[in-house]
Amino acid sequence: MREVLQKYKRELDEMVEVCIRDGQLGYGASVGGNLSYRVEENLVLITPTKTPKRKITADMICAVDMEGNVLYAPEGKKPTGEAFMHLHIMKKRPEIKSVMHAHPPLCIGMSTSKEGKRAMMLPLIPEAMMLLGPILTIPYAEPNAKALGYVFDPYVADANGFILENHGVVAVSRSCARDTIEYIQIMESMAESILTAKLMGGELKSLTEEDMNGLDRVIKDLKWELPGAPGRYHTLSEAFDR
């Protein structure tokens, strides 16, 4: 298995880069959070449990198959206890290559408030809208349990960024692990923007349907895909019709 992993040195190095950045941004306090990267149909690289993300090195990363069977784990390490959540999301969204779970504090704060949950779903910030779609809050489920995977079922096709109620966030990418930390930073930036607007007073200003039609043209020009599962939406206004 070590020889197989050598084939994926680039992906392992990318995971290390993402984990270190997660720690630097303050999204992975203590041993919180985890990252996975599907490199073959039945081979997923995944971070180990009980290891601070800022201290991750390539030789610490584990490998599992899509059923969660451990294919490789360095001595003294085993895959994150939330591996089932990653694999379940990948099964529900087969186009997904990478899943990241982190604990950005402002997003978590938003999840504890009814108003915060509603605000994160609004069409407010173009970049967040085009890349993530509506940022949905997933009902609370026990960490490290299979319930944390199953709770995604009604929502997983609808967006690329999710808040776990009273817990953290999850971002998914169709292309690479590096995207996931970018997406989480966008989510945290949006939460910060919402809080700033509320401090200034008044109502949040959502973008109009005409504005969203313009963003559809931007997505087309950039040759991006609409957020969510393939074919889930045909326009951004459809994604935000909630």
N, C-alpha and C positions, 0 to 999 in steps of 0.2 A: 504493500500500500504506500510506503514511503516513496517508491519510484513513481507511482501514479501521481502523488501529490507534487512531486518535482515538476511535473508537466504543467501544474497550475501555480507556478511561482508568482506570476504577475497578479493573479487573482488574490493569492495569499497576501502579497505585499500591499495590494489595494485595501484589503480588509484591515490590515494593521494601520494603514494611513487613516482610514475612516474611524477606527476605534480610538486612536490617539486624538484625532480632532474632536470626537465626541467628548472625551475627557477635558480637553482644553476649553471647549465651549460651556462646560459645566452641566452637560446633559447626562452624565454617567457617574454620579456620585457613588462612592464605595464600589460595590460589585454590581450595581444595577445595569440593566440593559443587555441586549444581545444582538448579534448580526449573523445573517446567513447568506450564502452565495451558491446558487444552483449552477454547477459547471458542466454537468452531464444530466441526461434524463433521469438517472437514478443515483446521482452523486451530489451531495450538498455539503459544502464546507460551512462550519458553524463554530461560533466562539464557545469557549469552555465556561463552565459554571464557576462561581466563587473566585473570579479573577477581575480586578479593576481594568476597565477598558483602556485606560491610559498606559497600562503596563503590558498590554498584549504584544507578543512577538509571534512571528509566523510559525515557529515550531510549537506553539501552544494550541493552535487551531485544530479542531477535530473534524472528522468526516462521518456522515451518516447516509443511509439510503432513504428513499422516500417513505419507508415504513418506520423510520426511526431507529433501525438497527445500526449499532455503532460499527463502522468500518475501520476507523482509526481514532485513537486517542493517545496522546503522549502520556508517559508515565506520570501518575499523580493527577491527571486531568480526566474530565468527562464532559460531554456536551451539556450546554445550558439546560436547565430544567424546563425551559419554555420552548424546547425544540418542537414539540407537538404543534404549537401555535404556528410556527414558521412553516412547517410541512403542510399543515392543513390549509393555510392560505395559498401555498403553491399548488396544492391539488385543486382548489377552487378556482384559481387563476393561473392556468398552466403557462401563460406567457411571462409570468413573473420570474425574474432571475435572482432578485435580492430582496430581503426583508430586514428591516432594522427596527428594533424596539429601544426606546430611550426614555429618559425622565426629565425633559425640559420643564422647569418650574412654572413658567407662566401658562403654558398649555394645560398642565395639571390643575393649576388654579382655576382656569376657565371651566374645566370639567366638573368642578364642585358647585357650580352656579348654573341655574336654569338660564339666566340671561347670557352667561358666558358660552354655554353650549349653543344657544340660538345664534349668537353673534358670529361664532366660528363657521357657521354654515352659510353666511350671507355672501353675496357677490360683491366683495369690497376691494380686493387687491388683484390687479390683472395677472401678475405672475403666479400667485397662489391659485387663482381660478383656472388658468390654462394648464398648469402642471399637475395640480392635485384634485381639482373639482371641489365640491362642497366638503369641508372638513367635518366629518361626522364623529359624534361621540358615541362610543360603544358602551353598552351597559357594563357595570362592574362585574367582574368574574375573578375567582380566586387565582392569584399568581401561581405559576408552576403546576397548574392543573389543566386537564384536557378541556375543561369548560372555557378556558381562555381562548382556545381555538374555535370551538363550536359557536361561541357568542358572536363571531364575525359573520356567520352564515347569511343573515339578512342584509348585510351591509357591504360585504367585501367587493362586490362588483361595481359599487357606486362611486368609488373614489380611489385615489392613490395615497391619501393621508388620513389617518384616523387618530382620535384621542381615546385612550382607555380611561373610563371614568375613575377618578380618584387613584390613578395609577401611573399613566405615562402616555406615550404615543407610539404609533407604528406607521412606517412609511414603506411603500413597495415600489420597485423599479423593474421595468421591462428590460433594462440594458445592463446595469452594473451596480456594484455596491456603493460606488462614490455618489451616485445620484441620491441614495437614501439619506445621507447626512445633509445634502443640499436641501432636500425636501423638508427635513425636520427643522432646519434653520429657517426656511420660509414659514413654516407653521408657527415657530416661536416668534418670528418677526411680526407675523400677522397678529398674534396675541398681544404683543407689545404695542402695536399700532392701535388696536381696539382699546386697550387700557388708556393710552394717551388721549384718544378721542373722547373717552368717557370722562377723563379728568378735566378736559376742556369744556365739557357740558354739552347738552343737546343730544339729538338723535344721530345714530350712525347713518352715513349716506351710502346707500347701495348703488351700484351701477345699473343703468337702465337696460331694457331689452335691446335698444338700439346700440348701446355701448357693447353689449355682449355679441351682437352681430358683427361689430367691428373686430372683436377679439377672435371670432371664428375665422375671419379673413386673415388675421395674423397667424393663427395656427396653421392655416392652409399654406400661407406663404413660407413659413418656417419648415413645412413638411413634418410637423409634429402630429401626434395622435391625440384625440380627445382623451381626457382623463377617464379612469374607470376601466372596466373590462372591455375588450374589443367589441364594438357594435352596441355597447350599452347606451350611448347617446349619439345623436346626430348633430346636436348643437349645444353650446354652453348654456343657453337659456333653458333647454330641456333639463340639463344637469341641476340647475338651481331652482327649478320649479317645485318647491317644497312648501 
